[in-house]
Amino acid sequence: MQHSVRAYIEQHQLFSRHDRLLVALSGGPDSVALLSVLCEMGYDCLAVHVNFHLRGEESDRDEAFARDFCRRLGVACRVEHLPAGEYAAAKKISIEMAARELRYRRFEEIRREEGLAVIVTGHHEDDNIETFLLNLLRGSGPQGLAAMRPRNGYVVRPLLEVSRADIMAWLAARDLPYVLDSTNALADCRRNRIRLELLPEIEKIEPSARALIARSIALQRESADFCRQETERALCRLGLDNADRLTRLAVADLEKEALPESLLYAWLSRAGFDARSVEVVYRHRHDISGKQYESASHRLLLDRAIWLLAPKEETSADGQETWIGEEAVRAAFLELEHLSMPAVIVRRRDTACLDADKLQFPLLLRPLRRGDSFVPLGMDGRRLVSDYLTDCKRSRWEKQQTWVLLSGEEIVWVVGERIGQHYRVTDRTNRMLRITCRPGNNDIES
């Protein structure tokens, strides 16, 4: 086994000979074999055991075993106590998921604290086969059917081509002790049922099933890697490679791409949308405008056959009102210049040039409200700001992000859009107030 593990580490460049490693040690056969083979190969290891206190005396037994086994190997051991039960209840997730999240979060914290190269886990070939079948039953695509990879960030798995039978043979040959988690023998979760019931039945049909499934995983991994590379190119080409800002994707542009639904998933999954949500989004891509979807962190809006994706904090103009005195040079995200005429009149959406003598100070900057109206520059009649923005083909989100600047009760500027007709600069203007919108500037000065 040592030879195959060494070859696998080198093939996938998991870590170097001089790296210090964090080794996850549960005390079960897999992690015991992992730690022992790494020690025999001469690696500098820190073993970390996590006690979730979920199995009473058995959990304490595992902790004691881990400490004793590390003393036997001469390896430093660190034990962490984590509240998986409380975390699961607070997050409303399963105990299994809670334990996984807490464990890997703590592993990463220790890795950074101790300056370790990687987190090494004992996942082996049989674990990968079970993951493949789990993902198959979830309807996963190529990425899911590629199952676990040799490396996932700082987490590496050098035993992925070692079978459970080979691990047990290694332990027996060296007379190495281990402990067993009694819950692994219970067919009360999907993975256990796959291990205990499904795989044995499959092997009755095809005795070589495990080897054949392992081969399928390797082939899926090649396909998934190719798809991922092409997907990254497509995301960059379409300008969808940054989910931290507002991004747009036309339905027609998506449909021109190969594997459009997979590309849509690659884009939206970065914003927290799961596979089922993406399936719904894709199915309703030709619906009328206004369809909106949410993940924990983002909102997605279908607006005139264009998807708009943005972090939730960027999809509304929620904010405090700002009063702007006559001597102000900066307020919130606005910069103000007081100029005597003649002066240059800037004709851009992000700039308002107003007749200062027609303004009633202090001005008020606030988010748009239902029923707000103004007389747009170049028009005689009053219009609802929302109707004006609709005519300008602004999306629902852009309307929600709109701010207005008022003099008294009158809107003098729909910020970033158009000024009010009665506040324009004319040949009789003596003083001009030029205001420029700078969205990145949130300081307030008077």
C-alpha positions as CSV (number, residue, x, y, z in Angstrom):
1,M,0.0,0.0,0.0
2,Q,2.8,2.4,0.8
3,H,4.1,2.2,-2.8
4,S,0.7,3.0,-4.3
5,V,0.1,5.9,-1.9
6,R,3.5,7.4,-2.6
7,A,2.8,7.1,-6.4
8,Y,-0.6,8.7,-6.0
9,I,0.8,11.6,-3.9
10,E,3.4,12.3,-6.5
11,Q,1.0,11.9,-9.5
12,H,-1.4,14.5,-8.1
13,Q,1.2,16.6,-6.4
14,L,-0.7,16.5,-3.1
15,F,2.2,17.7,-0.9
16,S,5.9,17.7,-0.9
17,R,8.3,15.6,1.2
18,H,9.2,18.5,3.5
19,D,5.6,19.7,4.2
20,R,4.0,19.5,7.6
21,L,0.6,17.8,7.4
22,L,-2.6,18.0,9.4
23,V,-4.0,14.4,9.5
24,A,-7.6,13.9,10.4
25,L,-7.7,11.0,12.9
26,S,-11.1,9.6,13.9
27,G,-9.6,6.3,15.2
28,G,-11.3,4.2,12.6
29,P,-9.5,1.9,10.2
30,D,-9.1,4.4,7.4
31,S,-7.6,7.2,9.5
32,V,-5.4,4.8,11.4
33,A,-4.0,3.4,8.2
34,L,-3.5,6.9,6.8
35,L,-1.6,8.2,9.7
36,S,0.5,5.0,10.0
37,V,1.5,4.9,6.3
38,L,2.4,8.6,6.3
39,C,4.6,8.1,9.4
40,E,6.3,5.1,7.8
41,M,7.0,7.3,4.8
42,G,8.6,9.9,7.1
43,Y,6.2,12.8,6.9
44,D,5.9,15.3,9.8
45,C,2.3,15.0,11.0
46,L,0.0,16.7,13.4
47,A,-3.0,14.4,14.2
48,V,-6.3,16.1,15.0
49,H,-9.1,14.2,16.6
50,V,-12.6,15.8,16.9
51,N,-15.0,14.7,19.7
52,F,-18.6,15.8,19.0
53,H,-19.9,14.0,22.2
54,L,-22.7,12.5,20.1
55,R,-22.2,8.8,21.1
56,G,-21.6,9.1,24.9
57,E,-19.0,6.8,26.2
58,E,-18.1,5.6,22.7
59,S,-17.0,9.2,21.8
60,D,-14.8,9.4,24.9
61,R,-13.4,5.9,24.0
62,D,-12.4,7.2,20.5
63,E,-10.7,10.2,22.0
64,A,-8.7,8.1,24.4
65,F,-7.7,5.8,21.6
66,A,-6.6,8.6,19.4
67,R,-4.3,10.0,22.1
68,D,-2.9,6.6,22.9
69,F,-2.3,5.7,19.3
70,C,-0.5,8.9,18.6
71,R,1.8,8.3,21.6
72,R,2.5,4.9,20.2
73,L,3.6,6.4,16.9
74,G,5.4,9.4,18.4
75,V,3.0,11.8,16.7
76,A,1.7,15.1,18.2
77,C,-2.0,14.8,18.8
78,R,-4.6,17.6,19.2
79,V,-8.1,17.0,20.4
80,E,-11.0,19.4,19.6
81,H,-14.4,19.4,21.3
82,L,-17.1,20.7,19.0
83,P,-20.9,21.1,19.6
84,A,-22.4,19.5,16.6
85,G,-25.8,19.0,18.2
86,E,-26.2,22.6,19.1
87,Y,-24.9,23.8,15.7
88,A,-27.3,21.5,13.8
89,A,-30.3,22.8,15.8
90,A,-29.3,26.4,15.3
91,K,-28.7,26.0,11.6
92,K,-31.6,23.5,11.1
93,I,-29.4,21.0,9.3
94,S,-28.7,17.3,9.9
95,I,-26.2,16.3,12.6
96,E,-24.0,14.7,9.9
97,M,-23.9,18.0,7.9
98,A,-23.3,20.0,11.1
99,A,-20.4,17.7,12.1
100,R,-18.8,18.0,8.7
101,E,-19.0,21.8,8.6
102,L,-17.6,22.2,12.1
103,R,-14.9,19.6,11.5
104,Y,-13.5,21.1,8.3
105,R,-13.8,24.7,9.6
106,R,-11.8,23.8,12.7
107,F,-9.3,21.8,10.6
108,E,-8.7,24.9,8.4
109,E,-8.3,27.2,11.4
110,I,-5.7,24.8,12.9
111,R,-3.9,24.5,9.6
112,R,-3.4,28.2,9.5
113,E,-2.5,28.6,13.1
114,E,0.2,25.9,12.9
115,G,1.4,26.8,9.4
116,L,0.6,23.3,8.0
117,A,0.6,22.6,4.3
118,V,-2.6,20.6,3.8
119,I,-5.4,18.7,5.6
120,V,-5.1,15.0,4.9
121,T,-8.1,12.8,5.2
122,G,-8.5,9.0,5.0
123,H,-11.2,8.8,2.2
124,H,-10.6,5.8,0.1
125,E,-11.8,4.1,-3.0
126,D,-14.9,2.6,-1.4
127,D,-15.9,5.9,0.0
128,N,-15.6,7.4,-3.5
129,I,-17.8,4.6,-5.0
130,E,-20.5,5.4,-2.3
131,T,-20.2,9.1,-3.1
132,F,-20.7,8.3,-6.8
133,L,-23.8,6.3,-6.2
134,L,-25.2,8.9,-3.8
135,N,-24.7,11.6,-6.4
136,L,-26.1,9.4,-9.2
137,L,-29.3,9.0,-7.1
138,R,-29.4,12.8,-6.7
139,G,-29.4,13.2,-10.5
140,S,-26.0,14.9,-10.5
141,G,-24.1,15.9,-13.7
142,P,-20.4,15.3,-14.6
143,Q,-19.0,17.2,-11.6
144,G,-21.1,15.1,-9.1
145,L,-20.4,11.8,-10.8
146,A,-16.6,12.6,-10.7
147,A,-17.2,12.1,-6.9
148,M,-14.3,13.1,-4.6
149,R,-11.1,14.4,-6.1
150,P,-7.6,14.0,-4.9
151,R,-7.5,17.6,-3.9
152,N,-10.2,20.1,-2.8
153,G,-8.5,23.3,-1.8
154,Y,-6.3,22.5,1.1
155,V,-8.0,19.1,1.7
156,V,-6.1,16.2,0.1
157,R,-7.0,12.5,-0.1
158,P,-4.0,10.2,-0.8
159,L,-6.0,7.0,-0.3
160,L,-8.6,7.4,-3.1
161,E,-7.2,4.5,-5.1
162,V,-6.8,2.3,-2.1
163,S,-9.7,-0.1,-1.3
164,R,-11.2,-0.8,2.1
165,A,-9.9,-4.4,1.7
166,D,-6.4,-3.2,1.1
167,I,-6.6,-0.9,4.2
168,M,-7.8,-3.8,6.4
169,A,-4.9,-6.0,5.1
170,W,-2.4,-3.2,5.9
171,L,-3.7,-3.0,9.5
172,A,-3.7,-6.8,9.9
173,A,-0.1,-7.1,8.6
174,R,1.1,-4.6,11.1
175,D,-1.2,-5.6,14.0
176,L,-2.5,-2.0,14.2
177,P,-5.5,-1.4,16.5
178,Y,-8.5,0.8,15.6
179,V,-12.0,1.6,16.9
180,L,-15.3,1.2,15.1
181,D,-18.1,3.7,15.0
182,S,-21.2,1.7,15.9
183,T,-23.5,4.0,13.9
184,N,-21.7,2.9,10.7
185,A,-23.4,-0.5,11.1
186,L,-26.9,1.1,11.1
187,A,-28.8,1.4,7.8
188,D,-30.3,4.6,9.0
189,C,-28.8,7.0,6.4
190,R,-28.4,6.8,2.6
191,R,-24.7,6.3,2.6
192,N,-24.9,3.4,5.1
193,R,-27.7,1.8,3.1
194,I,-25.6,2.1,0.0
195,R,-22.7,0.5,1.7
196,L,-24.6,-2.2,3.6
197,E,-27.5,-3.0,1.2
198,L,-27.1,-1.6,-2.4
199,L,-23.5,-2.4,-3.1
200,P,-23.7,-6.1,-2.0
201,E,-26.8,-6.5,-4.3
202,I,-24.9,-4.9,-7.2
203,E,-22.0,-7.2,-6.7
204,K,-24.3,-10.2,-7.0
205,I,-25.1,-9.0,-10.5
206,E,-21.5,-8.0,-11.3
207,P,-18.8,-9.3,-9.0
208,S,-16.3,-6.7,-10.5
209,A,-18.7,-3.8,-9.8
210,R,-16.4,-1.8,-7.5
211,A,-13.5,-1.8,-9.9
212,L,-15.8,-0.9,-12.8
213,I,-17.4,1.9,-10.9
214,A,-14.0,3.2,-9.9
215,R,-13.1,3.2,-13.7
216,S,-16.3,5.1,-14.4
217,I,-15.4,7.7,-11.8
218,A,-12.0,8.2,-13.4
219,L,-13.6,8.7,-16.8
220,Q,-16.2,11.1,-15.4
221,R,-13.4,13.1,-13.8
222,E,-11.7,13.6,-17.2
223,S,-15.0,14.8,-18.7
224,A,-15.8,17.0,-15.7
225,D,-12.3,18.6,-15.9
226,F,-12.8,19.4,-19.6
227,C,-16.3,20.8,-19.0
228,R,-15.1,22.9,-16.2
229,Q,-12.3,24.4,-18.3
230,E,-14.8,25.2,-21.1
231,T,-17.3,26.6,-18.6
232,E,-14.7,29.0,-17.1
233,R,-13.9,30.2,-20.6
234,A,-17.6,30.8,-21.3
235,L,-18.2,32.6,-18.0
236,C,-15.3,34.9,-18.7
237,R,-16.5,35.5,-22.3
238,L,-19.9,36.4,-21.1
239,G,-18.7,38.6,-18.2
240,L,-20.1,36.3,-15.5
241,D,-17.0,35.5,-13.6
242,N,-17.7,37.8,-10.6
243,A,-20.8,37.1,-8.5
244,D,-19.9,39.9,-6.1
245,R,-21.4,42.6,-8.4
246,L,-24.4,43.0,-10.6
247,T,-24.1,40.8,-13.6
248,R,-26.4,40.3,-16.6
249,L,-27.0,37.4,-18.9
250,A,-29.4,37.5,-21.9
251,V,-31.4,34.3,-22.3
252,A,-30.6,34.4,-26.0
253,D,-26.8,34.6,-25.3
254,L,-27.1,31.6,-23.0
255,E,-28.9,29.5,-25.6
256,K,-26.1,30.0,-28.1
257,E,-23.7,28.2,-25.8
258,A,-23.0,24.5,-25.6
259,L,-24.7,22.9,-22.6
260,P,-26.6,26.0,-21.6
261,E,-28.2,24.6,-18.5
262,S,-24.8,23.5,-17.2
263,L,-23.4,26.9,-17.8
264,L,-26.3,28.5,-16.0
265,Y,-25.7,26.2,-13.0
266,A,-22.0,27.1,-13.0
267,W,-22.9,30.8,-12.9
268,L,-25.7,30.6,-10.3
269,S,-24.1,28.0,-8.0
270,R,-21.4,30.6,-7.2
271,A,-24.3,32.8,-5.9
272,G,-25.7,30.0,-3.6
273,F,-28.4,28.6,-5.9
274,D,-28.7,24.8,-5.8
275,A,-29.3,22.4,-8.8
276,R,-33.0,22.2,-8.3
277,S,-33.4,26.0,-8.2
278,V,-31.3,26.4,-11.4
279,E,-33.5,23.8,-13.1
280,V,-36.5,25.9,-12.3
281,V,-34.8,29.1,-13.5
282,Y,-33.9,27.5,-16.8
283,R,-37.3,26.0,-17.3
284,H,-39.0,29.4,-16.9
285,R,-36.4,31.3,-18.9
286,H,-39.1,32.5,-21.4
287,D,-41.6,33.6,-18.8
288,I,-42.7,37.2,-18.6
289,S,-40.5,39.9,-17.0
290,G,-40.5,40.2,-13.2
291,K,-39.8,36.6,-12.2
292,Q,-37.5,36.7,-9.2
293,Y,-35.5,34.0,-7.4
294,E,-33.5,34.1,-4.2
295,S,-30.6,32.2,-2.6
296,A,-29.2,32.9,0.8
297,S,-27.0,35.7,-0.5
298,H,-28.2,36.7,-3.9
299,R,-31.3,37.7,-5.9
300,L,-31.9,36.8,-9.6
301,L,-34.4,38.8,-11.7
302,L,-35.7,37.9,-15.2
303,D,-36.2,41.3,-16.9
304,R,-37.1,41.5,-20.6
305,A,-35.4,38.2,-21.4
306,I,-32.3,39.2,-19.4
307,W,-31.3,37.7,-16.1
308,L,-29.9,40.1,-13.5
309,L,-27.9,38.7,-10.6
310,A,-26.7,40.7,-7.6
311,P,-25.9,40.3,-4.0
312,K,-28.9,41.1,-1.9
313,E,-27.4,44.2,-0.4
314,E,-27.0,45.7,-3.9
315,T,-30.7,45.2,-4.9
316,S,-32.3,48.0,-2.9
317,A,-31.6,51.6,-2.1
318,D,-32.3,51.1,1.6
319,G,-30.4,53.9,3.4
320,Q,-30.8,56.9,5.6
321,E,-31.9,60.2,4.4
322,T,-29.2,62.8,4.0
323,W,-29.7,66.6,4.4
324,I,-27.4,68.7,2.3
325,G,-26.6,72.2,3.4
326,E,-25.8,75.1,1.0
327,E,-22.1,75.0,1.8
328,A,-21.7,71.2,1.4
329,V,-19.0,69.9,-1.0
330,R,-19.8,66.2,-0.4
331,A,-22.8,64.3,0.9
332,A,-23.2,60.5,0.9
333,F,-22.2,59.5,-2.7
334,L,-22.6,62.9,-4.2
335,E,-19.9,65.6,-4.8
336,L,-21.1,69.2,-5.1
337,E,-19.5,72.2,-6.9
338,H,-20.8,75.8,-6.5
339,L,-19.9,77.7,-9.7
340,S,-20.5,81.2,-11.0
341,M,-21.7,81.5,-14.6
342,P,-20.5,81.1,-17.2
343,A,-19.5,77.5,-16.4
344,V,-19.3,74.2,-18.2
345,I,-22.6,72.3,-18.3
346,V,-21.9,68.6,-18.1
347,R,-24.5,66.5,-20.0
348,R,-24.1,63.0,-18.4
349,R,-26.5,60.8,-16.5
350,D,-24.2,60.8,-13.5
351,T,-24.1,64.7,-13.3
352,A,-26.8,67.3,-12.5
353,C,-26.3,70.9,-13.4
354,L,-28.9,73.0,-11.5
355,D,-29.8,76.6,-11.2
356,A,-28.6,77.2,-7.6
357,D,-30.9,80.3,-7.1
358,K,-34.0,78.1,-7.6
359,L,-33.0,75.6,-4.9
360,Q,-34.3,75.6,-1.4
361,F,-31.7,74.5,1.1
362,P,-31.1,72.2,2.7
363,L,-31.7,69.7,-0.1
364,L,-32.8,66.1,0.8
365,L,-31.3,63.0,-0.6
366,R,-33.4,59.8,-0.1
367,P,-34.5,56.6,-1.7
368,L,-37.3,56.7,-4.3
369,R,-40.8,56.2,-2.8
370,R,-44.0,55.0,-4.2
371,G,-45.9,57.9,-5.8
372,D,-42.9,60.2,-6.3
373,S,-43.3,62.4,-9.4
374,F,-41.4,65.1,-11.2
375,V,-41.4,67.1,-14.4
376,P,-38.5,65.6,-16.5
377,L,-36.1,67.9,-18.3
378,G,-37.6,68.7,-21.8
379,M,-41.2,67.9,-20.8
380,D,-44.1,70.0,-19.6
381,G,-46.2,67.4,-17.8
382,R,-45.6,65.8,-14.4
383,R,-44.8,62.0,-14.5
384,L,-44.5,59.3,-11.9
385,V,-40.8,58.5,-11.5
386,S,-41.6,54.8,-11.7
387,D,-43.3,55.3,-15.1
388,Y,-40.4,57.4,-16.3
389,L,-37.9,54.6,-15.3
390,T,-40.1,52.0,-17.0
391,D,-40.0,54.0,-20.2
392,C,-36.2,54.1,-19.9
393,K,-36.2,50.2,-19.6
394,R,-34.9,50.2,-16.1
395,S,-35.3,46.9,-14.3
396,R,-37.2,46.4,-11.0
397,W,-33.9,46.3,-9.2
398,E,-32.6,49.5,-10.8
399,K,-35.9,51.2,-9.7
400,Q,-35.4,49.8,-6.1
401,Q,-31.9,51.3,-6.1
402,T,-33.0,54.7,-7.3
403,W,-32.3,57.8,-5.2
404,V,-34.0,61.3,-5.6
405,L,-32.8,64.7,-4.6
406,L,-35.4,67.1,-3.4
407,S,-35.7,70.9,-2.9
408,G,-38.5,71.4,-0.5
409,E,-41.2,69.0,-1.7
410,E,-40.0,68.9,-5.4
411,I,-37.7,66.4,-7.0
412,V,-34.9,68.3,-8.7
413,W,-32.9,65.2,-9.8
414,V,-33.7,61.5,-10.2
415,V,-30.1,60.6,-9.4
416,G,-28.2,59.1,-12.3
417,E,-31.2,59.7,-14.6
418,R,-32.6,63.2,-15.3
419,I,-33.1,66.6,-13.6
420,G,-36.4,68.4,-13.2
421,Q,-37.4,70.8,-16.0
422,H,-37.9,73.8,-13.6
423,Y,-34.3,73.6,-12.2
424,R,-32.4,73.5,-15.4
425,V,-29.6,76.1,-16.1
426,T,-30.8,78.8,-18.5
427,D,-29.2,82.0,-20.0
428,R,-30.6,83.8,-16.9
429,T,-28.8,81.6,-14.4
430,N,-26.2,83.4,-12.2
431,R,-25.0,80.5,-10.0
432,M,-24.9,76.8,-10.9
433,L,-24.7,73.8,-8.6
434,R,-23.0,70.9,-10.3
435,I,-23.6,67.5,-8.6
436,T,-21.8,64.4,-9.5
437,C,-22.8,60.9,-8.4
438,R,-19.8,58.8,-7.0
439,P,-21.3,55.5,-5.9
440,G,-18.1,54.4,-4.2
441,N,-18.1,57.5,-1.9
442,N,-20.2,57.0,1.2
443,D,-18.7,59.7,3.5
444,I,-20.8,62.7,4.5
445,E,-19.4,66.1,4.9
446,S,-21.1,69.5,5.2
